[in-house]
Amino acid sequence: MVTPKWVALASLLRPALAAPQAPTTTTNFVETSVPTLTISTSVPSPTVPLTATLPSQAPLPPVQSWCIGQIFCPGAVLQTVNIAQLYSDPKTFVDKPTSKSAQQVLADFAAFNLTTVTEGDLVNFVDNDFLGEGLELEAAVLTNFNTNPAFLSNVTDPLLNAFAQIVDGYWTQLARNTNQSAVCDDYTNGECEGTLIPLNHTFIIPGGRFREQYYWDSYWIIQGLLKSELYSTVNATLQNFMDEIDDFGFIPNGGRTYYLDRSQPPLLVNMVYDYVVVTNDTSVLQRALPLAEIELAWWASNRTIEVTSPYTNQSYMLARYSVNNTAPRPESYITDYLIANDPANGTTLTQQEAEALYGELASGAESGWDFTARFEMLPQFGDPGLRTYNIQNTIPICLNSILYRAHTLLADLYGDTNSTASAAHLQTAANIRAGILDLMWDASKLAFYDFNLTSNARNSFFSAATYYPVWVGIIPDEVLSSQSNAFGYFAAVNLVMNKYNGTVPTTFVDWTGQQWDAPNTWAPHQYIILEALNALPPNLTTNALPTPGSGQSAYALVPSGQLNLTESQLPGQPLRGAQASQNVTATGPGSDINTLNGTVVNGGNSSLGEGWAATLGREVANRYFTSVLCSWHATGGSIPGLLPRLPNSELNLTGSVNNTGNMYEKFSMLNVDSSGSGGEYTVQAGFGWTNGVLLWVAANYGQLLVAPVCPALVPSAGSASSGAVA
């Protein structure tokens, strides 16, 4: 049952898994105490003198009908505070509940003359009228937490076993409940105004600035929670999402009211399915099935259009990310505002053009890939490229693959209990499958590409989204026809394992500065690649991993045109140490710096008779585990008796003298001991989906994992030229 105060708020918006065996005994490295949350009140830190007046403002955007409240919705208060740039992260301000009623805050703001108001005036305003960000949250106790879940017995290496156990314990540090006593419960006459969507059950946060529950993050968090045997926490997560469907008719991007204009990749049915398969708790279906219908109907009504194929003249109902929004995102207000209004970005946009751009940026955020050259009409560095965002006119591989799987899994969950509903979902899934294969599959390149409504043709931009269809069970006939073609579909993964030090990037474009482009890599995509490899029929995976011909690199094994980049156009792999300013040779066999006999650096050990898919799976799993562990160690992580702490002289290089190890949100294809970079906010630590995928990898590949060789932060003279390890 939802809390009564939230019902009133919600009404404003209405017009192949197995149960674990008994755990084995291991040394306990886990910190399980409930953390004491220190509610921070970020100090305003303007970059200009306090006596300075604010620069002139662009006209206010239209009122957003979806947004609740008067303080944190696009309007005079939000725009003025953001123009002042009091905080380095604009999300800070919108996560601060007010210390006064909305009427009093508005009255205090109305006292300003916006042509003469100073930075100091606004500093005093936020100090006097707002509280600490995150005040509405409190640490939660995870009931029945098991410090030795059964999956640990699969991890045979002592160091990796200990690290997996430590990561398992991080759930206790990321668990939250709503602090109901601090929630602002009335948005017109209450004592305060805030943005938190109160949740009735415990949830796991991603970490860092992401201090609330998020939608698609939770899928990979749940993969880890299931391995950690935290079934009640998974159930609680599902109940929170189902409460939101009850309240809003869909699941918002995250647990804040400023996310109520958009969702995220619709993975609820996947979560429910995995939970039921592992726990056999079918009681959740009584509530989940009808609410899953509501969510999928929301996607069908609000995000799905008819697309007629220029290749076959067949028509399909397919989805896109398309948010009804004409203002800067509240949590990224100044970022979006400057993309539209900064003269450095080019010609001044008209109000209509700015409003269209804001819709594109919000839609990009809904995709989860915020942001990437994948959806830019004219990929460029920074904001000018974002001005050409065209995601609303793109039929994305990833979204439609996820919806295909949602319908097939929902049909499976119905089974014989509702054959009519099951058949309807299978029919919808068949339409989506046919559309993906017709519009997005390029048989000559052995890859999937987004379909572009503007050009009425599939794009040629290669991304990790190509692996989503096979992950969900859509395997083209050309892939099924031969082992050579099946490998060709995954050849870019093999290229990364040989050519680069890190894991598989989202794209191979490294000059936009966007966080969903190279060199960044993300935990969900390593998971999806591994599951796509596992989805191949066994008869396609028995041959040994192909090797390039004489004088060639792994690039030569990639089907012609698949990457739409020449080998010399691929991101450079920097050397380390004294030659860190130089890259490895760009082409030819010398560029495959990580190639070893039967494996790759930090790719585990080969075994007799290993098929190519098993080889790639082993290498990706090991490289991911290596990236997480080595970056954690490089930022202060240590394990008594197994992994000594680095000396302060080295930790000072990573700013980690007082740190105990970071679990990063994103990683790098270029290194295994650092985070990713770029994007509209600084790299975050915590981190929910990183932890979840690591535990999933430990459970499924534990016996194949080998302790990594982490590169030295201060390479010795003899190793300074090494491109892989020091």
N, C-alpha and C positions, 0 to 999 in steps of 0.2 A: 504494500500500500504506500502510495506517495505521501509525502508530508503535506498537510493541508495548505500551508502557506505557499508551497510550490504549485499546487493545483490552481490557485488563484493566478499565479504568474503564468503558468502554462496556458490558461484559458485566453490570455491576451493574444496568443499566437494562432488560435484556432479560427479562420474564415473558412593408413594401414598401421594401426596402433594396438598395443596390447597392455593389459593390466600388469603392473610390476610385481616382481617376486620379492621375497623378504630381503631387506637390506643386509649387506655385509658390514662388519665392523671396520672402521678406518679411524685414523687419527683425526681429531676434531680441530679444524682450523677456522670454524665459523663463529662470527660475531652475531648473536641472535637477540641481543637486548633491544628493547624498543627505543628508538632514537628520541632524544629530546629536541623538538623542533624549535629553533630560534627564529621567531618571526622578524624578518629584516624590514627595516624602514630605509630604503635606499635614499641616500642624501642627494638632493638635487645638485648637479654639478654642471652648470652652464659653461660653455666655452668662451663666453664673452663677458665683459664686466657687468656687475649687477646693476650699474647705472644705465646700461645700454637699453635703448628702446627696441622693440621687436621690428623685424623687417615687415614690409607690407605683405598682406595676405591675398591669396586668390579668393574669389567668391566662394562662399560655403557651398558644399554639395547639396543635392536634394535630400530631404528627410527620408530616411530609410524605414519603410513600413515594417520591416522584419525586426528592427532593433528595439529592445526594451530599455526604458529609462531615459534620462535627460542629460546625464553627466558624461557617460561613456559611449554614447552613440555619436556618429558624425554630426558635428554642430560647432557652435562658437567655443565652448569650453574645451572640447577635445582638440580642435584645430589650434587654438591659441596656445595651449600647454605644449603641444607638439612643435609648433613653430619656435617656441622658446628653447626646445631641445634640452630640457632639464635633466633628462636621463639618457644614458648611452643606448638603452634598449627601450623602445617605445612601449613594449608590453608591460614594463614595470608600472606605468601610470594606470593602465586600465585594470590591473590586478589589485589596486589599492581601494578598499572600501572607504567610503567617506566617513568622517568622524561626526558629521552633522546631517541633518535632513537634506534631501535634494533641494527643497525650497530655500534653505539657508545658504547652501553652497551656491546656488544660482544667484541669490541676492548678493552674496559676497563678490561673485564674479561680475555682476552687473554694475558694481560700484567702479569698475575700471573704465577708463577711457582708452579704448584699444589703439588709439593713435599715439598715446603717450605712455602707456603701461610699460614698465621696465622689467628686465629679468628679475631684479630683486623683488618687485611686487609679486611676481608669479611664484618665486621661491617661497615667499611668506604664505602665499595662498595655498600651495600644496602642503606645506608644513602644518598649517593650521587647520585645514579642512579634510585631510586624508590620513588614513592609517597605514600600517605596514602591509605590503603585498603578501598574500598567502595567509592572512589572519584567519580566514574561514576554514582552514584545514588543520587537522591534528594527526599525529602519528597513530598508527593502528597496530594492534597485536594480531599476528597471524596465528590463529588457533591450530593446534595439532601440527606445529612446524616440526619437521623431521630433519635433523642435522645429517643423517646418512641415508638419503633416498636410494632406492635400489639401483638406479642407473649408474651410480658411482662404481659399482662392481664391474661395469663394462670398460672403464678407463684403466688400462693396465699400467701406464707409466706413472710412477709415484708423484712426480712434479705436477703433471697435468691433472691427476686425480685430486691433488690438494687444491689446485687452482679452481677446478670445477666446484669443489666443495665450498670454497670461499665465495665464488659467484652465486652459488645456491643461497648462501646466507644473505646476499644483498637484497633479496626480496623483503627481508625484515626492515631494511632501511628505506625502502621505497613504498611501503604500504601506508595508505592514508584513509582517514574517515573525514566526513564533513563535521566541522565544529558547529553544530546547529545553533549554539548560543551566540555565535558571531555572524550568522547569516543575516543579511538585510532582507527582510521578508515582505516588504510592501514598497512598491516602486512609485507610489504617488504620494503617500502620506506617512511613510515609515520614518524611523529614526535615522536611517542611513541608506545609502545606495551602493551596491556592489555588483560584480559581474559573475560571481561563482554560481553555477547550476548545482544546487545541493543534491547530493546523491545519498541514497538510503543505505548503501552497503559499502563494505570495504573495497578499495581499488588500489591498483599499482600504478604509480605515475612513471613517466619516462625518466624524469630527473631534470636538474638544472632549471632553466626558465619554464620548462613544461611541468608545472606544479599541479596540474589537474589531470583527470583521465582523458585519454585520446582514443579515437576510434581505431584507425588501422594499426597503430602501434600495438594495440592490445592483442591483435592476432598472434604476433610473434612473442609477446609477453606470455600469452597463454600456452604457446608451445613449450616454453620453459617451465611454467607453473605446473603443467601436467607431468613433466618429467620430475619435478620436485615434489609431486604428490600433494600439492596444495589444491585439492579439488574443491574445497569450500570457497577458496578465494576465486577460483575460476567461475564457480556458480554465482558468486557475488558480483563479479564483473558482468556476467551475462544478465543478471537481474537489473543492474544499473542501466545497461543498454536497453533492455525491454521497458524499463520505466520511462526512458526518454522517448521511445516510440509511442508509449501511452500518452505522454505529455505533448509531443510535438508532431507525431506522425512520421518521424524519421530520426536517425541518429546524427546529431551534430558532429562536426569536425572534432570538437573537444568540449570540455566541461565548463565553458564560459558562455554567457549570453551573447558575446560579440561573435560567436561562431554560429549563430542561429540562421544565417543565410546560406549555409553550405554544410555538406556532409564530407565524407572521405570514402576511399574505396570500400564497397559494401561487403565486408567479410563476416558479418554476424552469423550467417548460416554455416559458414566454415567453422566458426568457433563452437557453435552449438553441436555440430556434427562430431567434431573431434572430442568434445567433452563427453558426449553420450557414448561414443565408441570406447573410450578409455574407462569410463566409470560405470557404464551400463545403467546410468541414472536416467531412465526414460521419463521420469515424472516431470522433468523440465519441459518436455515437449508440449504438455497441455497448455502452457502459456506461450512457449516459443513459436510454435507453428503458426497460430493466428497472427502474432506480431511480426513474424518474418514475412507473411503475406502482405501486411501493411507496408513494411519497409520496401519490398520489391515493387509494390504498386506505386509507391512514391517515386522510385527511380523510373518506372515506366511512364508515369504521368508528367514528371518534371524534367527528365533528362534524356528521354528516348525519342528518336525521330525516325521517319522512314527514309531509307537511303536506297537509291536505285543504282545498281552496278553499271559502270560504263563498259565493263568487260563481258557481262552476260545478259544485261538488261533485266536481271532478277532484282526484286525489291526485298529489303530486310528491315526489321525494326531493331535499331542499334542505339547504344547510349553514348553520350558525351558528357564532359564536365562543362556545365554552363550555369553559372550562378547569377541570379537576378540581383545585381548590386551595382550602384552608381556612385560609390564614395570610397575613399581610402579605407582599407581594413582597419578597424580600431586598434588592433594589437600591433599593426605595422603602419600607423597613420602617416608619420613623417616620411617613411620610406616610400610609400605609394605616392604621397603628395609631391615629393621631389622628382620622382620618375616623370610625373605629368607636368610639373611646373618649373623645374630647374632649367634655366636658359642653356646651361652647358649640354643639355640633352638634345638640343636642336630646336626646330621651329616650335613656337608656342602653340599648344593644343587649344582648340576651341573647347567650350564647355561640353559639347556633345562628344567630342573625341576623348576628352578626359574621362567622362562617365563610361564610355565604352572600354577604355583602358582599365578602369577600376574593376569592371566586370570580368575582364580577362585575368587580371591579377588574382581576384578572388577565386576564379575557376581554376587557376593554376594551383592555388593553395588547396582546393578541394581534391585535386588529383593526388596530393601527397608529394608530388615531384616539384616543389616550389623552390627554385625555378630551374629551367633547363633549356638549352638551345633546341632541344627536340620540338618545342612548340613555338619557336620564334620563326617568323617568316624570313627575317634577315638576321641570322645569328651574328651578334657583335658583342664586344666586351661591355659588361655592365648595363646601365640603365637604357642606353639607346637600343640595345637588343630587346629588352623587355617591352619597350614601346611597340615592338612589332609582334607581340604575343598573339597567337591565333588558335588557342586551345579550344575555344568555343566552336570553331569550324573544323575541329579534328575529331575523327572517330578513333579513339585510342585502343590499341591492342589490349592493354592491361585491364582497363575497365570492363570491356566486353568479355574478356576471358574470365574475370572474376564473377561477372553476372551469369555466364554460362555455368560455371561450377555451382553457384548458388542455387540455380534452378535444378540441376541434376542431383545435388545433395538433398535439396528439399523434397524432391520426388522420392528419393531413397528413404528419407525419414518418414514420409507418409506410408510407404510400403503398401500393404494390402488394406490398411485402415481407411484409406480414402483414395480409391483407384482413380476417381475422376480428377481430383486435384493433382495426383501424381502424373497422370497422362498429360494434363495441361502444362505442367512445368517441363516435362520432357519435350513437348512440342515447342515451347518457347526456347528451350535450350537448343533444339535442333535448328531453329531459325537463326539463332545467334552463331552457332557453329558454322552453318553454311555461309553466313555473312562474313565471318572472320576469314574463312578459307578463300572466298571469292575476292573480297576487297583488299585483304591485308597480306596474303601469302604470295611471295614471289618464288615460283618454282625454280627459276634459273639461278637465283642467288641463295636459295635455301634459307630464307629468313622471312620474318613477318615485319611489315612496316605499317605505320598508322595511315589511315585513309584521310585525305585532305579534301574537305568539302569545297574549299575555295578553288582548287585546281581540278576538282573532280577526278582525282587520281591518287594512287598510293604514293606516299613520300618515299624518299631514298635514304632517309636519316636512320642509321642503325643505332639501336639502344638495347639495354637489357630487357626491355619489354618484349623482345622477340621470343624470350623463353617462357612467357606466361602461358601461351596456348598449350604447349606440351605439358607443362606443369599441371594444367587442369584436365588433361586428357584429350586435347585436340591435336592429333598427330597427322600431318599431311601424308597423302599417299606417297609422295616423292621421298619422304623420310623413311617410310615403311618399306620402300622398295629395295634398299640396299644398306649394308653397313657403311659404305663409303659416304652415302648421302646423309645417313644419321650422324656420322662424325662431322660432316661438313656443316651441319646445323650448329654444332657445338665448337667449331674450329676456332672461333674467337676466344673461347675460354682457354683452349690449349695455347693460343698465342700469348695470352696474359701470363699463364703459368711459366712460360719459358722466357718471355721478353721483359717481364716486370717483376719487381720484388714483392708486391702486395697482392691484393685480391682483385676481383673482376669489377671494373668501373661500370657506372650507369651508362655513360656514353664514352666515345673516344675523342670528343672535342674538349680541349683543355684551355681554351683561351677566352671563355666568356666570363669567368669569375663566379659562375653560378654553382651552387652547392650540389645540384643533381647532374653535373657534368664532371668529366675527368679533371683532376686526378682522383676525385672522390669515389669511394666505394661504400656500400651500405649493407648491413647485415641481412635485411629481407631478401636482397637479390642473390646473396650467396646461398641462402636457404632455397630460393626458387630454382636456382640452377641445379642444386643437388637433387631436389625433388623432380625436376624435369629429367635429369639423367636417370633417376630411379623409375620414371614412368615409361621408359622405352621397353619394348618387348625383349626378352632375353636373347632371341635369335639375332638381334641387331647389335649386340654388344660383346661378342665373343672374340673378335679379332684383336690383335695387339694394337696399341696406339700407333697411328702412322707417324713416320718421321720424314722431315724434309729431305729433298734431294741434295746432291753435292752442290755446295756454293749457295744454298738457300737457307732461309730461316723459317720459323713456324708460320710466318705470314704467307708463305707460298702454299700452305695447306688450306687457307681460307678461300672459299669459293669466290670466283672473280666478281667484283663489284659489290660483294656483300657489305663491306664496311663503308663503301663509297669514299675511301681514303687510300691514297698510295701508302706504301710502307714508310716512306720518308715523311709523310704527313701525320703519322701517329705521334702521340706524346713521347717526348724524350725521357729516357730513364737516366736520372743523374747518377754520377759516381758518388763515392763517399770520401770523407776525409779531406786531404789536401787538394783533391781534384773535384770537390763537390760542385764547383761552378761549371763543370763539364758534363756532357752526356755520353752515355755509351754510344758506340757507333749505331747509326739509325737503321741500317739495312744489312742484309746478309747474315750468315751464320754467327758472326761476331756479336750481333744484337741479341742473340738468345743467351743472355748471360747467366740464366738460372738452370740451364739444361744440365742434367746429370745422367748417369747410366740408369735408365729405367725409371727415372723420377725427375724431380726438380728440387732446387734448394727450398728447404722448409716445406716439402711436399710429402713427407713420409717415406716409407720404404716399399719398393716394388716387391711383388710376389710372383712365383712361377705360375704361368698360365693366366695372368690377370688380363681381363679384357679392357678395351680402350675406355669404356664408360666407367668401369670401376677405377681405372687409373686416374681419370679426371676427377671423379668424386673424391678419391683419397687425397689428391693434391689440393683441391679446393678446400676440403674440410681441414686439412693440416694448415694451409696457408691462412685460413680465417682464424683458427685457434692461435696461430703464431701472432697474427696482427693484434689480437685482443690481449694476449699475455705479454708480448714484448712492449706494447705501448703502456700497459699497466705497470710493468717493471720500470720503464723509463721515466715514469712519473711518481716513483716512490714506493711501488708495490714490492713486497717481500714475503717470503714464507720461511719460517724458522726451520733450519736444518736442510732446506731444499733450494732456496733461492735467496741469497743474501741481498740486503738492501745496497743499492749503489751508493758510493761515497757522495757527500754533499757537493764536492767539486764538480761531479758529473750531473747531479740532480739540479744544480743551479742552472745548467744549460736549458733545462726544460721548465724552469720556474717551479720546481717541485721539492724544494728543501723541506718544506713543512707539510708535504703531501704523503698520502699512503697508497697512491695508485688510482688512476682514472680509468673508468669504463666509458669509452667514448661513444658518441652518437654515430659518428661516421669515421671512415678510415681512408687510407691512401693506397692507390695502386703502385706507388713509387717506393713506399717504405713500409716496414712492418712494425716500426717503433714510434709512430706518430699518428696524430689524428688527421682527419680530413680538414678542409679549409673552405673559405669563400662563403658566399651567400649573404643573407640579410641580417644574420646574428652571429655572434661568436660561437665557436664549437662548444657543445654541451657535454657534460659528463653525467653519469648515472648508472647505466642507461638501459632502460627497459628492454627494448628489442635486441640490443647487443647481448644482454645477459640471456634472454630467452633463446636466441639462436645458438649461443655458445653451449648452453645446457643441452639443447636438442642435438647439436653436433656431437657432444660428449657421449650422449646416450646412444646415438646411432652409428658413430664411427670410432668409439672409444678404443677399441682394440687396434685400430689402424693409426692412431695418433702417436706421434713421436715428439719428444721434447725438442723445441725449436732451438735454432742458433740465432739469438738476438744480436743484431749488430751493435758494436760498441759505440757509445755516445762520443767517446774520444778515441778514434781509431789509432792504432799504433802505426808507426812509419811503414812497417812491412805490409799493412793491410789497407793503406790509404787509397789504393787504386781499385779496390774491389768494388764491383758493381752490385754484389748481392749481399755479402756479409763481411763484417770486419774481423 
